[in-house]
């Protein structure tokens, strides 16, 4: 169970990427997970911010 959780943890892959780099090696899976999670975690809040700004851009209508 712990093994499956660690596979989904980007910090585990970041540690593996650093460990491989210290030995002068390259781990493509760890790099892909770290880059992918970085892009995901940076873009996800941006889309929420853009969506909320677009929804609140219209002025409120006044009855009358």
C-alpha positions in Angstrom: 0.0 0.0 0.0 2.8 2.4 0.9 4.5 1.6 -2.3 1.5 2.6 -4.4 1.1 5.9 -2.5 4.8 6.7 -3.1 4.4 6.1 -6.8 1.9 8.9 -6.9 3.9 11.3 -4.7 5.9 13.8 -6.8 8.3 14.4 -3.9 9.5 10.8 -4.0 10.3 11.3 -7.7 12.1 14.6 -6.9 14.3 12.8 -4.4 15.0 10.0 -6.9 15.9 12.6 -9.6 18.3 14.4 -7.2 19.8 11.0 -6.1 20.4 9.9 -9.7 21.9 13.3 -10.6 24.4 13.0 -7.7 25.6 9.7 -9.3 25.7 11.4 -12.7 22.8 9.4 -14.1 19.4 10.4 -15.5 16.0 9.0 -14.5 13.5 9.8 -17.2 10.4 8.6 -15.3 11.2 10.7 -12.2 11.9 13.7 -14.4 8.6 13.2 -16.3 6.6 13.0 -13.0 8.3 16.0 -11.5 7.9 18.2 -14.7 4.3 16.9 -15.2 3.2 17.6 -11.6 4.9 21.0 -11.7 3.0 22.0 -14.8 -0.2 20.6 -13.4 0.1 22.3 -10.0 1.0 25.7 -11.6 -1.7 25.6 -14.4 -4.6 24.3 -12.3 -4.9 27.5 -10.1 -4.4 29.7 -13.1 -7.4 28.2 -14.9 -9.5 28.6 -11.8 -8.4 32.3 -11.5 -9.2 32.9 -15.2 -12.5 31.2 -14.9 -13.6 33.2 -11.8 -12.4 36.5 -13.4 -14.3 35.8 -16.6 -17.5 35.0 -14.6 -17.2 38.3 -12.6 -16.2 40.5 -15.6 -19.9 41.3 -16.5 -21.4 44.1 -14.5 -24.3 43.3 -12.4 -27.7 44.0 -14.0 -29.9 46.6 -12.2 -33.6 46.2 -12.2 -35.4 49.0 -13.7 
